Amino acid sequence: MKKTVIFIFLVIFVLILQGVLIGRIQLRWGRPDLPLILLIFWAWHNNWKQGLIAGFVIGLLVDILFFPLLGLNAFSLALVGFLVAEIRERVYQDNVIFFILLIGAATVLNGIILSFWLLVFNISPSFLEKIVFIVFPTLLYNCIISFPIFLLREIFWPKSFYLERK
């Protein structure tokens, strides 16, 4: 119950930040993807079922609030949440370098899936252009933002909170 309340609070907080602060910043290429970063942190500290459900919920809310088609982010983030939690189950690496590489890989995977579906639905004309000019700068922003978040998590969250798996 406590984890659910914390998750709901974090999702609302991140969506407000994404919409208000990040949405108003005019960047030439890409933007930080705070819901994706939250999902990766959440899936990393929980099992695959919670990662999958969290990805679907966050993705659905992102689709409703920010995206032209309903379900694309829900599908993409559910897949990312599942894969991140599965990687955590198979490879226990609790260091910042591995985690930032994981965030980079998850950002690229999410961008490829979204770009592919936008090309299929004829919303975005160029798959490769979207990957180069939006996904890779987003990858850079996400990795830069996730480093201090990882350090803050190490300082403020006790290990027993996120290592207890149910």
C-alpha positions as CSV (number, residue, x, y, z in Angstrom):
1,M,0.0,0.0,0.0
2,K,2.8,2.4,0.9
3,K,4.5,1.7,-2.4
4,T,1.3,2.4,-4.4
5,V,0.8,5.7,-2.7
6,I,4.4,6.7,-3.3
7,F,4.1,5.6,-7.0
8,I,0.9,7.6,-7.5
9,F,2.5,10.7,-5.9
10,L,5.7,10.3,-8.1
11,V,3.7,9.9,-11.3
12,I,1.7,13.0,-10.6
13,F,4.8,15.0,-9.7
14,V,6.7,13.8,-12.8
15,L,3.8,14.5,-15.2
16,I,3.4,18.0,-13.8
17,L,7.1,18.6,-14.1
18,Q,7.1,17.2,-17.7
19,G,4.1,19.3,-18.7
20,V,4.9,22.5,-17.0
21,L,8.7,22.8,-16.9
22,I,10.0,20.6,-19.6
23,G,7.1,21.4,-21.9
24,R,7.9,25.1,-21.8
25,I,11.6,24.7,-22.5
26,Q,12.2,25.3,-26.1
27,L,15.0,23.0,-27.2
28,R,16.0,22.5,-30.8
29,W,16.3,18.7,-30.4
30,G,14.7,16.3,-28.0
31,R,13.7,16.9,-24.4
32,P,14.3,15.0,-21.2
33,D,11.8,12.2,-20.7
34,L,11.0,12.3,-17.0
35,P,8.2,9.7,-17.1
36,L,10.6,7.3,-18.7
37,I,13.2,7.9,-16.1
38,L,10.7,7.4,-13.3
39,L,9.6,4.1,-14.9
40,I,13.2,2.9,-15.2
41,F,13.8,3.7,-11.5
42,W,10.5,2.0,-10.5
43,A,11.0,-1.1,-12.6
44,W,14.6,-1.4,-11.4
45,H,13.5,-1.6,-7.8
46,N,10.5,-3.9,-8.3
47,N,9.6,-7.1,-10.1
48,W,8.6,-7.5,-13.7
49,K,4.9,-7.4,-13.0
50,Q,5.1,-4.1,-11.2
51,G,7.4,-2.8,-14.0
52,L,5.0,-3.9,-16.6
53,I,2.0,-2.3,-14.9
54,A,3.8,0.9,-14.0
55,G,5.0,1.2,-17.6
56,F,1.4,0.7,-18.9
57,V,0.0,3.2,-16.4
58,I,2.6,5.9,-17.0
59,G,2.4,5.3,-20.8
60,L,-1.3,5.6,-20.8
61,L,-1.2,8.9,-18.8
62,V,1.5,10.2,-21.1
63,D,-0.7,9.3,-24.1
64,I,-3.7,11.0,-22.7
65,L,-1.8,14.2,-21.8
66,F,0.9,14.7,-24.4
67,F,0.6,12.3,-27.4
68,P,-1.5,12.3,-30.6
69,L,-2.4,8.6,-30.4
70,L,-3.7,6.6,-27.5
71,G,-1.8,3.4,-26.6
72,L,1.6,3.9,-28.3
73,N,3.4,5.1,-25.1
74,A,1.5,2.6,-23.0
75,F,2.8,-0.3,-25.2
76,S,6.3,1.1,-25.4
77,L,6.7,1.9,-21.7
78,A,5.1,-1.4,-20.6
79,L,7.7,-3.2,-22.7
80,V,10.5,-1.1,-21.3
81,G,9.3,-1.5,-17.7
82,F,9.1,-5.3,-18.2
83,L,12.6,-5.5,-19.8
84,V,14.2,-3.3,-17.1
85,A,12.8,-5.4,-14.3
86,E,13.9,-8.6,-16.0
87,I,17.4,-7.3,-16.5
88,R,17.4,-6.5,-12.7
89,E,16.4,-10.0,-12.0
90,R,19.1,-11.5,-14.1
91,V,22.0,-9.1,-13.5
92,Y,22.4,-7.4,-10.2
93,Q,24.5,-4.4,-10.8
94,D,23.9,-1.6,-8.3
95,N,26.4,0.9,-9.7
96,V,25.8,4.2,-11.4
97,I,27.6,3.4,-14.7
98,F,25.5,0.3,-15.4
99,F,22.4,2.1,-14.4
100,I,23.1,5.1,-16.7
101,L,23.9,2.6,-19.6
102,L,20.5,0.9,-18.8
103,I,18.8,4.3,-19.0
104,G,20.4,5.0,-22.3
105,A,19.5,1.7,-23.8
106,A,15.9,2.0,-22.5
107,T,15.6,5.5,-24.0
108,V,16.9,4.3,-27.4
109,L,14.5,1.3,-27.3
110,N,11.5,3.5,-26.4
111,G,12.5,6.0,-29.1
112,I,12.8,3.2,-31.8
113,I,9.4,1.7,-30.8
114,L,7.6,5.1,-30.9
115,S,9.3,6.2,-34.1
116,F,8.4,3.0,-35.8
117,W,4.8,3.2,-34.8
118,L,4.6,6.9,-35.8
119,L,6.0,5.9,-39.2
120,V,3.5,3.1,-39.5
121,F,0.6,5.5,-38.7
122,N,2.0,8.1,-41.1
123,I,2.4,10.8,-38.4
124,S,6.1,11.2,-38.7
125,P,7.6,11.1,-42.1
126,S,11.2,10.1,-41.4
127,F,12.2,7.2,-39.0
128,L,16.0,7.9,-39.2
129,E,15.6,11.6,-38.8
130,K,13.5,11.2,-35.7
131,I,16.1,8.8,-34.2
132,V,19.1,11.0,-34.9
133,F,17.6,14.4,-34.0
134,I,15.2,13.5,-31.1
135,V,16.1,10.1,-29.6
136,F,19.8,10.6,-29.2
137,P,19.6,14.1,-27.6
138,T,16.9,12.7,-25.3
139,L,19.2,9.9,-24.4
140,L,21.9,12.5,-23.4
141,Y,19.4,14.5,-21.3
142,N,18.0,11.4,-19.6
143,C,21.5,10.1,-18.7
144,I,22.5,13.5,-17.3
145,I,19.4,13.9,-15.3
146,S,19.5,10.3,-14.0
147,F,23.0,10.6,-12.5
148,P,22.0,13.1,-9.7
149,I,18.7,11.2,-9.1
150,F,20.7,8.0,-8.7
151,L,22.9,9.7,-6.1
152,L,20.0,11.2,-4.2
153,R,18.3,7.8,-4.1
154,E,21.5,6.3,-2.6
155,I,21.4,9.0,0.1
156,F,17.7,9.2,1.0
157,W,16.2,5.8,0.3
158,P,17.1,3.0,2.6
159,K,18.1,-0.2,0.7
160,S,15.5,-2.2,2.5
161,F,12.8,-0.1,0.8
162,Y,13.6,-1.1,-2.7
163,L,15.2,-4.5,-2.1
164,E,12.2,-5.9,-0.4
165,R,10.4,-7.6,-3.4
166,K,6.9,-9.0,-3.2
